[in-house]
Amino acid sequence: MKRNAFYGWLLGASLLTLSAKQAAATITFTEYTLPNGLHVILQEEHSTPIVAVSVMYHVGSKNEDPERTGFAHFFEHLLFEGSDNIKRGEYMKFIQAAGGQLNANTTQDRTFYYEVLPSNQLELALWMESERMAHAKIDTIGVETQRKVVKEEKKQRYDNTPYGQLINVIFTNAYTVYPYRWSPIGKEQYIDQATLPEFMNFYKTFYVPNNAVLVISGDINVAQTKELINKYYGDISKGTAAIPRPTVVEPVQKAEKRMKFYDNIQLPAVILGYHIPKQGTDDYYAVQLLTQLLSQGKSSRFEKEIVDKQQKAVQAAAFDLGNEEPGLAIMLGIANMGVKTDALENAMLAEIEKVKKEGITEEEYKKLENQAENDFVQQNQKDIGVATNLATYYTFQGNANLINTELDRYKKVNREDIKRVANKYLTKENRLVVYYLPKSEENKPGDDKSEKKAKPQSKPEVKKK
């Protein structure tokens, strides 16, 4: 077997996975900040000859100009075009030739790039990420190429996929002023209208060392890695432009919002969205356990009652996206054939009301504790999982060591806390209800013309610093 093929197999197999004992143990790491503001976190772990190199930039769709939504996600694509020293299209070729993998993703709050590769290729990944940070190729050819790519992605993942507009519809209609009101995909016309100087300005504003954290996890020598980091990142200039952060505060919702959205689907869906606290707050952890109670696993309440017993839904789920600022708890049910949306909604609300009135059993509570611990361990069983968590905790809460203490915050949540947050946040006044309906039902007899129709990706006014 050729060397690079072997490493490719290694990356795809379970050899990246640490033992459960290792993952549950305290994760030790070294962190420091370069003079240019780049924060560095190094986690040395030698169970496999693999290293994960990642850079998280504190920029997501909420940092965008309302007239230029989609910029953060567009840059996730654009910055694979190449650099002053990497030819166009060679980013992936370099990493794949070294037997590694790479990817990137964008949320409402941050953009994350990473490579997972043999540890003897650490310097390659560091060089490539430094090129992305300091010397990215932003020109007309790259912009035009990625405009087409992003448009095609939007068509495939959102416009032409069943329920593809779901997240857009939820956030657009749940928020009135805060820039979670649009999703990372943004509007393609804004990307079309943007000029090359605008793209350059976005890059110089957000893709700077003082707006990033570099995290390396795996088979490394800390002292040698520090030398390489200084070699490739030490002379990158600190950003001088003020980094825009949203200053508006989403007002408290005081009345239920109800609307319909029509799409090319066969089975209607019911969506409930409730405003919840931001991640890191005590109530956030209780809300997370509440959504797990409702929908995680075959024995969850939604699954047992609505899907299995009543057969009102073919699928039911509850989740949140873990936003940096106050986000949403989302409940979703896809109706079974012939089931009316109001019947499904009532079934979902009935399960919520049971928690609010009766709380949860000790058996359910123990199961939630076990699920939380299992999820926590699973996240930290891979080098890239450790790197992601270290970067996330530092970027959003300024404390990378939460990777060792986060589970304790879940364990502090008791049964009464879960009942309390259900009554506090899952209220009618705090609720968005969306009926996600087949387009064939629009304007049919019985369609309430007076009921508000949901629109994805509307444009609010957002003030920034």
MILUMRO-651089 format. One record per residue (C-alpha): residue in one letter; chain; x, y, z. Coordinates in nm, 4 decimals, padded with zeros to 6 digits, always signed. Layout:
A; A; X; Y; Z
...
***
This chain:
M; A; +00.0000; +00.0000; +00.0000
K; A; +00.1385; +00.3388; -00.0947
R; A; +00.2212; +00.5731; +00.1903
N; A; -00.0365; +00.8416; +00.1063
A; A; -00.3073; +00.5840; +00.0425
F; A; -00.2331; +00.4353; +00.3825
Y; A; -00.2714; +00.7740; +00.5504
G; A; -00.5972; +00.8312; +00.3653
W; A; -00.7263; +00.5041; +00.5021
L; A; -00.5980; +00.5950; +00.8464
L; A; -00.7861; +00.9247; +00.8450
G; A; -01.1085; +00.7613; +00.7349
A; A; -01.0887; +00.4801; +00.9872
S; A; -01.1155; +00.4807; +01.3623
L; A; -00.7477; +00.5408; +01.4301
L; A; -00.8269; +00.9106; +01.4770
T; A; -01.0447; +00.8109; +01.7679
L; A; -00.9093; +00.8256; +02.1184
S; A; -01.0173; +00.5756; +02.3786
A; A; -01.3224; +00.6684; +02.5824
K; A; -01.0995; +00.6880; +02.8903
Q; A; -00.8679; +00.9356; +02.7183
A; A; -01.1581; +01.1435; +02.5867
A; A; -01.3169; +01.1647; +02.9322
A; A; -00.9883; +01.2545; +03.0996
T; A; -00.8715; +01.6109; +03.1494
I; A; -00.7539; +01.7577; +02.8207
T; A; -00.4308; +01.9441; +02.8768
F; A; -00.3265; +02.2201; +02.6427
T; A; -00.0991; +02.5200; +02.6064
E; A; -00.2288; +02.8590; +02.4984
Y; A; -00.0745; +03.1968; +02.4321
T; A; -00.1234; +03.5049; +02.2148
L; A; +00.1187; +03.6388; +01.9554
P; A; +00.1969; +04.0129; +01.9500
N; A; -00.0277; +04.0495; +01.6429
G; A; -00.3263; +03.9226; +01.8420
L; A; -00.3468; +03.5668; +01.7082
H; A; -00.4493; +03.3347; +01.9904
V; A; -00.2862; +02.9921; +01.9793
I; A; -00.3989; +02.6714; +02.1519
L; A; -00.1843; +02.3560; +02.1322
Q; A; -00.3028; +02.0163; +02.2506
E; A; -00.0382; +01.7433; +02.2416
E; A; -00.1701; +01.3873; +02.2176
H; A; +00.0251; +01.0934; +02.0704
S; A; -00.2255; +00.8100; +02.0360
T; A; -00.2055; +00.8298; +01.6549
P; A; +00.0420; +00.9904; +01.4096
I; A; -00.2214; +01.2443; +01.3093
V; A; -00.2627; +01.6172; +01.3657
A; A; -00.5591; +01.8495; +01.3251
V; A; -00.4818; +02.2094; +01.2327
S; A; -00.7654; +02.4601; +01.2508
V; A; -00.8301; +02.8324; +01.2358
M; A; -01.1550; +02.9846; +01.3581
Y; A; -01.2340; +03.3404; +01.2527
H; A; -01.4850; +03.5280; +01.4641
V; A; -01.7014; +03.6246; +01.1686
G; A; -02.0313; +03.4766; +01.0617
S; A; -02.3440; +03.5918; +00.8873
K; A; -02.4453; +03.8105; +01.1816
N; A; -02.1452; +04.0365; +01.1089
E; A; -02.2572; +04.1136; +00.7562
D; A; -02.3985; +04.4328; +00.6122
P; A; -02.7750; +04.3725; +00.5605
E; A; -02.7191; +04.4789; +00.1994
R; A; -02.4459; +04.2168; +00.1569
T; A; -02.5747; +03.9034; +00.3250
G; A; -02.3918; +03.5840; +00.2331
F; A; -02.0436; +03.7404; +00.2504
A; A; -01.9125; +03.5178; +00.5319
H; A; -02.0187; +03.1987; +00.3570
F; A; -01.8929; +03.3308; +00.0226
F; A; -01.5489; +03.3849; +00.1751
E; A; -01.5438; +03.0287; +00.3037
H; A; -01.5431; +02.9303; -00.0651
L; A; -01.3338; +03.2171; -00.1994
L; A; -01.0412; +03.1505; +00.0302
F; A; -00.9806; +02.8123; -00.1290
E; A; -00.9035; +02.9871; -00.4583
G; A; -00.5358; +03.0236; -00.3763
S; A; -00.2904; +03.2845; -00.2535
D; A; +00.0122; +03.4793; -00.3656
N; A; +00.2142; +03.1609; -00.3254
I; A; -00.0449; +02.8888; -00.3880
K; A; -00.1764; +02.8573; -00.7405
R; A; -00.5466; +02.8603; -00.8077
G; A; -00.7087; +02.5261; -00.7285
E; A; -00.4068; +02.3814; -00.5454
Y; A; -00.5292; +02.4049; -00.1857
M; A; -00.7002; +02.0674; -00.1906
K; A; -00.4341; +01.9084; -00.4085
F; A; -00.1573; +01.9869; -00.1578
I; A; -00.3430; +01.8364; +00.1382
Q; A; -00.4731; +01.5336; -00.0493
A; A; -00.1264; +01.4620; -00.1898
A; A; -00.0005; +01.4596; +00.1688
G; A; -00.2641; +01.2010; +00.2650
G; A; -00.4863; +01.4483; +00.4472
Q; A; -00.8338; +01.5923; +00.4475
L; A; -00.9560; +01.9506; +00.4698
N; A; -01.2813; +02.1399; +00.4906
A; A; -01.4493; +02.4558; +00.6166
N; A; -01.7886; +02.5677; +00.7400
T; A; -01.9697; +02.8888; +00.8258
T; A; -02.2370; +02.9616; +01.0864
Q; A; -02.4154; +03.2719; +01.1990
D; A; -02.1285; +03.3365; +01.4426
R; A; -01.7973; +03.2108; +01.2991
T; A; -01.6059; +03.0631; +01.0051
F; A; -01.3907; +02.7533; +01.0598
Y; A; -01.1151; +02.6037; +00.8430
Y; A; -00.9292; +02.2830; +00.9187
E; A; -00.6918; +02.0165; +00.7926
V; A; -00.6430; +01.6671; +00.9349
L; A; -00.3260; +01.5040; +00.8115
P; A; -00.0195; +01.2970; +00.9066
S; A; +00.1698; +01.4737; +01.1819
N; A; +00.4868; +01.4923; +00.9722
Q; A; +00.2903; +01.7268; +00.7436
L; A; +00.2147; +01.9802; +01.0171
E; A; +00.4288; +02.2500; +00.8582
L; A; +00.2401; +02.2191; +00.5299
A; A; -00.0939; +02.2932; +00.6984
L; A; +00.0505; +02.5824; +00.8992
W; A; +00.1961; +02.7382; +00.5854
M; A; -00.1310; +02.6996; +00.3952
E; A; -00.3438; +02.8552; +00.6694
S; A; -00.0975; +03.1430; +00.7041
E; A; -00.1299; +03.2006; +00.3291
R; A; -00.5072; +03.2100; +00.3686
M; A; -00.4766; +03.4627; +00.6504
A; A; -00.2212; +03.6966; +00.4976
H; A; -00.1963; +03.6447; +00.1218
A; A; -00.5315; +03.5176; -00.0084
K; A; -00.5925; +03.5635; -00.3796
I; A; -00.8956; +03.7889; -00.4125
D; A; -00.9380; +03.8799; -00.7773
T; A; -01.2040; +03.8960; -01.0450
I; A; -01.1456; +03.5399; -01.1662
G; A; -01.1865; +03.3911; -00.8184
V; A; -01.4876; +03.6036; -00.7334
E; A; -01.6688; +03.5158; -01.0550
T; A; -01.5869; +03.1464; -01.0146
Q; A; -01.7200; +03.1328; -00.6610
R; A; -02.0279; +03.3358; -00.7444
K; A; -02.1316; +03.0491; -00.9698
V; A; -02.0368; +02.7874; -00.7095
V; A; -02.2353; +02.9530; -00.4303
K; A; -02.5401; +03.0019; -00.6513
E; A; -02.5322; +02.6358; -00.7447
E; A; -02.4964; +02.5347; -00.3798
K; A; -02.7979; +02.7478; -00.2897
K; A; -03.0025; +02.5812; -00.5625
Q; A; -02.8988; +02.2318; -00.4592
R; A; -02.9140; +02.2633; -00.0802
Y; A; -03.1905; +02.5187; -00.0302
D; A; -03.4047; +02.5894; -00.3354
N; A; -03.4328; +02.2355; -00.4774
T; A; -03.4215; +02.0305; -00.1564
P; A; -03.7378; +01.9326; +00.0342
Y; A; -03.7715; +02.1573; +00.3397
G; A; -03.4546; +02.3366; +00.2251
Q; A; -03.5928; +02.6778; +00.3208
L; A; -03.6787; +02.5665; +00.6728
I; A; -03.3987; +02.7393; +00.8641
N; A; -03.4317; +03.0540; +00.6521
V; A; -03.8041; +03.0724; +00.7230
I; A; -03.7614; +03.0150; +01.0967
F; A; -03.4957; +03.2774; +01.1632
T; A; -03.6313; +03.5377; +00.9214
N; A; -03.9679; +03.5334; +01.0935
A; A; -03.8527; +03.4801; +01.4534
Y; A; -03.6237; +03.7853; +01.4614
T; A; -03.7196; +04.1467; +01.4020
V; A; -03.3890; +04.3364; +01.4352
Y; A; -03.1020; +04.1084; +01.5349
P; A; -02.8913; +03.9850; +01.2393
Y; A; -02.9681; +03.6202; +01.3033
R; A; -03.2575; +03.7190; +01.0834
W; A; -03.0765; +03.5879; +00.7765
S; A; -02.8900; +03.2591; +00.7419
P; A; -02.5298; +03.2163; +00.6206
I; A; -02.6320; +03.1369; +00.2622
G; A; -02.7556; +03.4949; +00.2240
K; A; -02.9083; +03.6372; -00.0925
E; A; -02.7345; +03.5715; -00.4222
Q; A; -02.8189; +03.9148; -00.5634
Y; A; -02.6083; +04.0791; -00.2927
I; A; -02.3076; +03.8692; -00.3912
D; A; -02.3721; +03.9628; -00.7550
Q; A; -02.3913; +04.3324; -00.6699
A; A; -02.0761; +04.3362; -00.4568
T; A; -01.7604; +04.4847; -00.6053
L; A; -01.4031; +04.3640; -00.5757
P; A; -01.3101; +04.6469; -00.3318
E; A; -01.5953; +04.5349; -00.1050
F; A; -01.4582; +04.1814; -00.0961
M; A; -01.1095; +04.3138; -00.0225
N; A; -01.2439; +04.5286; +00.2603
F; A; -01.4248; +04.2309; +00.4165
Y; A; -01.1041; +04.0280; +00.4010
K; A; -00.8889; +04.3015; +00.5560
T; A; -01.1443; +04.3592; +00.8297
F; A; -01.2212; +04.0056; +00.9460
Y; A; -00.9413; +03.7777; +00.8239
V; A; -00.6812; +03.9188; +01.0579
P; A; -00.4841; +03.7464; +01.3341
N; A; -00.6527; +03.9457; +01.6102
N; A; -00.9888; +03.8050; +01.4992
A; A; -00.8781; +03.4407; +01.4902
V; A; -00.7726; +03.1459; +01.7029
L; A; -00.5295; +02.8837; +01.5743
V; A; -00.5819; +02.5424; +01.7358
I; A; -00.3601; +02.2397; +01.6765
S; A; -00.4445; +01.9043; +01.8296
G; A; -00.2725; +01.5685; +01.8008
D; A; +00.0735; +01.4239; +01.7516
I; A; +00.2872; +01.7356; +01.7991
N; A; +00.5826; +01.8593; +01.9975
V; A; +00.4746; +02.1854; +02.1582
A; A; +00.8144; +02.3538; +02.1533
Q; A; +00.8771; +02.2703; +01.7862
T; A; +00.5225; +02.3699; +01.6943
K; A; +00.5682; +02.7096; +01.8580
E; A; +00.8745; +02.7681; +01.6412
L; A; +00.6770; +02.6851; +01.3272
I; A; +00.3912; +02.9108; +01.4329
N; A; +00.6292; +03.1999; +01.4882
K; A; +00.7855; +03.1306; +01.1474
Y; A; +00.4586; +03.1460; +00.9553
Y; A; +00.2405; +03.3761; +01.1647
G; A; +00.4761; +03.5968; +01.3618
D; A; +00.5213; +03.8569; +01.0895
I; A; +00.1546; +03.8810; +00.9834
S; A; +00.0329; +04.2312; +01.0601
K; A; -00.2388; +04.2923; +01.3135
G; A; -00.5661; +04.4148; +01.1656
T; A; -00.6204; +04.7879; +01.2046
A; A; -00.9858; +04.8225; +01.1032
A; A; -01.2558; +04.8155; +01.3681
I; A; -01.4263; +04.4752; +01.3633
P; A; -01.8033; +04.5279; +01.3334
R; A; -02.0127; +04.3556; +01.5986
P; A; -02.3913; +04.3804; +01.6183
T; A; -02.5044; +04.6198; +01.8907
V; A; -02.8786; +04.5813; +01.8527
V; A; -03.0729; +04.3717; +02.1014
E; A; -03.3653; +04.1597; +01.9878
P; A; -03.6725; +04.2840; +02.1777
V; A; -03.8680; +04.0415; +02.3917
Q; A; -04.1417; +03.8784; +02.1886
K; A; -04.4758; +03.9509; +02.3517
A; A; -04.7230; +03.7758; +02.1235
E; A; -04.7364; +03.4519; +01.9284
K; A; -04.6437; +03.4730; +01.5592
R; A; -04.8268; +03.2420; +01.3184
M; A; -04.7633; +03.2056; +00.9458
K; A; -04.7600; +02.9728; +00.6487
F; A; -04.4880; +02.8942; +00.3998
Y; A; -04.5411; +02.7049; +00.0759
D; A; -04.2714; +02.4924; -00.0848
N; A; -04.2248; +02.1984; -00.3207
I; A; -04.2871; +01.9241; -00.0643
Q; A; -04.5283; +01.6335; -00.0293
L; A; -04.5888; +01.6185; +00.3460
P; A; -04.6646; +01.9320; +00.5482
A; A; -04.4573; +02.0222; +00.8524
V; A; -04.5199; +02.2130; +01.1728
I; A; -04.2415; +02.4246; +01.3187
L; A; -04.2357; +02.5780; +01.6658
G; A; -03.9604; +02.8268; +01.7485
Y; A; -03.8967; +02.9662; +02.0971
H; A; -03.6434; +03.2350; +02.1914
I; A; -03.3873; +03.1007; +02.4395
P; A; -03.0736; +03.2311; +02.6166
K; A; -02.7317; +03.2312; +02.4544
Q; A; -02.4880; +02.9470; +02.5058
G; A; -02.2897; +02.9497; +02.8275
T; A; -02.5780; +03.0635; +03.0492
D; A; -02.7226; +02.8321; +03.3141
D; A; -03.0657; +02.8183; +03.1518
Y; A; -02.9122; +02.7304; +02.8160
Y; A; -02.7944; +02.3940; +02.9497
A; A; -03.1363; +02.3206; +03.0958
V; A; -03.3019; +02.4045; +02.7621
Q; A; -03.0603; +02.1722; +02.5824
L; A; -03.1576; +01.8844; +02.8102
L; A; -03.5230; +01.9738; +02.7559
T; A; -03.4874; +01.9429; +02.3759
Q; A; -03.3085; +01.6105; +02.4274
L; A; -03.5964; +01.4898; +02.6412
L; A; -03.8391; +01.5709; +02.3624
S; A; -03.6592; +01.4203; +02.0676
Q; A; -03.3258; +01.2457; +02.1212
G; A; -03.3553; +00.8721; +02.0663
K; A; -03.6355; +00.6243; +02.0148
S; A; -03.7509; +00.6585; +02.3751
S; A; -03.7864; +01.0390; +02.3569
R; A; -04.1296; +01.1883; +02.4162
F; A; -04.1933; +01.3107; +02.0631
E; A; -04.0807; +00.9808; +01.9151
K; A; -04.2810; +00.7583; +02.1500
E; A; -04.6023; +00.9584; +02.1588
I; A; -04.6321; +01.1495; +01.8299
V; A; -04.4463; +00.9209; +01.5891
D; A; -04.5049; +00.5720; +01.7314
K; A; -04.8261; +00.5841; +01.9370
Q; A; -05.0382; +00.8528; +01.7676
Q; A; -04.8659; +00.8186; +01.4279
K; A; -04.9293; +01.1836; +01.3588
A; A; -04.5740; +01.2419; +01.2326
V; A; -04.3214; +01.0496; +01.0290
Q; A; -04.0491; +01.2474; +01.2001
A; A; -04.0319; +01.4798; +01.5003
A; A; -03.7325; +01.6660; +01.6353
A; A; -03.6281; +01.9337; +01.8847
F; A; -03.2942; +02.1129; +01.8788
D; A; -03.1087; +02.4416; +01.9063
L; A; -02.8096; +02.5731; +01.7124
G; A; -02.6013; +02.6844; +02.0117
N; A; -02.5734; +03.0481; +01.9097
E; A; -02.3268; +03.2962; +02.0572
E; A; -02.6175; +03.5319; +02.1278
P; A; -02.9763; +03.4434; +02.2283
G; A; -03.0995; +03.1865; +01.9793
L; A; -03.3941; +02.9559; +01.9276
A; A; -03.5188; +02.6200; +02.0477
I; A; -03.6814; +02.4636; +01.7432
M; A; -03.9411; +02.1870; +01.7399
L; A; -04.0243; +02.0267; +01.4078
G; A; -04.2810; +01.7665; +01.3052
I; A; -04.3358; +01.6280; +00.9531
A; A; -04.6968; +01.5152; +00.9289
N; A; -04.7955; +01.1617; +00.8448
M; A; -05.0077; +01.1088; +00.5347
G; A; -05.3553; +01.2545; +00.5847
V; A; -05.2753; +01.4234; +00.9190
K; A; -05.3812; +01.7879; +00.9455
T; A; -05.1229; +02.0417; +01.0546
D; A; -05.3359; +02.1671; +01.3435
A; A; -05.3636; +01.8122; +01.4770
L; A; -04.9888; +01.7688; +01.4634
E; A; -04.9328; +02.1071; +01.6266
N; A; -05.1696; +02.0186; +01.9102
A; A; -04.9887; +01.6890; +01.9652
M; A; -04.6521; +01.8652; +01.9869
L; A; -04.7854; +02.1318; +02.2224
A; A; -04.9441; +01.8628; +02.4402
E; A; -04.6056; +01.7017; +02.4997
I; A; -04.4572; +02.0392; +02.5889
E; A; -04.7436; +02.1055; +02.8304
K; A; -04.6829; +01.7720; +03.0037
V; A; -04.3294; +01.8808; +03.0873
K; A; -04.4490; +02.2209; +03.2049
K; A; -04.7115; +02.0700; +03.4364
E; A; -04.5686; +01.7345; +03.5421
G; A; -04.1934; +01.7727; +03.4961
I; A; -03.9855; +01.4646; +03.4150
T; A; -03.9278; +01.1312; +03.5841
E; A; -03.6111; +01.0291; +03.7631
E; A; -03.5552; +00.7636; +03.4971
E; A; -03.5759; +01.0253; +03.2206
Y; A; -03.3400; +01.2516; +03.4122
K; A; -03.0781; +00.9763; +03.4474
K; A; -03.1067; +00.9037; +03.0776
L; A; -03.0502; +01.2719; +02.9947
E; A; -02.7418; +01.2777; +03.2162
N; A; -02.6043; +00.9708; +03.0395
Q; A; -02.6785; +01.1184; +02.6972
A; A; -02.5040; +01.4437; +02.7863
E; A; -02.1959; +01.2582; +02.9078
N; A; -02.1900; +01.0300; +02.6046
D; A; -02.2249; +01.3248; +02.3643
F; A; -01.9480; +01.5107; +02.5448
V; A; -01.7105; +01.2146; +02.5264
Q; A; -01.7949; +01.1478; +02.1615
Q; A; -01.7143; +01.5074; +02.0653
N; A; -01.3691; +01.4790; +02.2184
Q; A; -01.2775; +01.1385; +02.0767
K; A; -01.1178; +01.2837; +01.7647
D; A; -00.8384; +01.5347; +01.7309
I; A; -01.0556; +01.7543; +01.5099
G; A; -01.3348; +01.7341; +01.7685
V; A; -01.0974; +01.8555; +02.0392
A; A; -00.9686; +02.1329; +01.8118
T; A; -01.3209; +02.2432; +01.7271
N; A; -01.4307; +02.2558; +02.0900
L; A; -01.1207; +02.4404; +02.2072
A; A; -01.1679; +02.6990; +01.9323
T; A; -01.5393; +02.7371; +02.0020
Y; A; -01.5070; +02.7788; +02.3770
Y; A; -01.2322; +03.0365; +02.3356
T; A; -01.4030; +03.2322; +02.0573
F; A; -01.7468; +03.2577; +02.2138
Q; A; -01.6768; +03.2463; +02.5873
G; A; -01.3105; +03.3391; +02.6156
N; A; -01.2285; +03.0206; +02.8067
A; A; -01.0838; +02.7196; +02.6256
N; A; -01.0778; +02.5196; +02.9498
L; A; -01.4544; +02.4817; +02.9275
I; A; -01.3639; +02.1690; +02.7323
N; A; -01.2865; +02.0179; +03.0732
T; A; -01.5708; +02.1710; +03.2746
E; A; -01.8648; +02.1941; +03.0338
L; A; -02.0037; +01.8568; +03.1381
D; A; -02.0224; +01.9755; +03.4989
R; A; -02.2621; +02.2510; +03.3916
Y; A; -02.4987; +01.9924; +03.2464
K; A; -02.4730; +01.7872; +03.5652
K; A; -02.5792; +02.0907; +03.7689
V; A; -02.9142; +02.0945; +03.5911
N; A; -03.1784; +01.9135; +03.7956
R; A; -03.5298; +01.7938; +03.7168
E; A; -03.6901; +02.1098; +03.8508
D; A; -03.4645; +02.3231; +03.6299
I; A; -03.5938; +02.1439; +03.3203
K; A; -03.9554; +02.1985; +03.4255
R; A; -03.8777; +02.5620; +03.5130
V; A; -03.7208; +02.6523; +03.1779
A; A; -04.0076; +02.4807; +02.9954
N; A; -04.2484; +02.7145; +03.1727
K; A; -04.0227; +03.0165; +03.1301
Y; A; -03.9362; +02.9894; +02.7602
L; A; -04.1847; +02.7545; +02.5922
T; A; -04.4742; +02.9971; +02.6199
K; A; -04.7323; +03.1020; +02.3657
E; A; -04.6142; +03.4630; +02.3787
N; A; -04.2568; +03.3555; +02.3007
R; A; -04.3554; +03.1243; +02.0168
L; A; -04.3284; +03.1289; +01.6382
V; A; -04.5541; +02.8781; +01.4611
V; A; -04.4915; +02.8016; +01.0955
Y; A; -04.7022; +02.5688; +00.8852
Y; A; -04.4640; +02.4515; +00.6121
L; A; -04.7040; +02.3408; +00.3408
P; A; -04.7028; +02.1844; -00.0059
K; A; -04.7159; +02.4463; -00.2793
S; A; -05.0136; +02.2602; -00.4244
E; A; -05.2233; +02.3769; -00.1268
E; A; -05.1596; +02.7470; -00.1829
N; A; -05.4702; +02.9475; -00.2793
K; A; -05.6921; +02.6390; -00.2527
P; A; -06.0381; +02.6717; -00.0958
G; A; -05.9889; +02.6769; +00.2792
D; A; -05.6515; +02.8526; +00.2578
D; A; -05.6805; +03.1461; +00.4984
K; A; -05.5888; +03.4481; +00.2848
S; A; -05.5730; +03.6688; +00.5935
E; A; -05.3062; +03.4585; +00.7640
K; A; -04.9568; +03.5931; +00.7238
K; A; -04.7411; +03.4183; +00.4643
A; A; -04.3838; +03.3571; +00.5734
K; A; -04.1024; +03.4931; +00.3597
P; A; -03.7437; +03.3713; +00.3836
Q; A; -03.4504; +03.6088; +00.4122
S; A; -03.6222; +03.9432; +00.4563
K; A; -03.3999; +04.2421; +00.5148
P; A; -03.3881; +04.4232; +00.8531
E; A; -03.2023; +04.7339; +00.9524
V; A; -02.8962; +04.6496; +01.1623
K; A; -02.6798; +04.9045; +01.3362
K; A; -02.3151; +04.8203; +01.3870
K; A; -02.0276; +04.9798; +01.5669
***
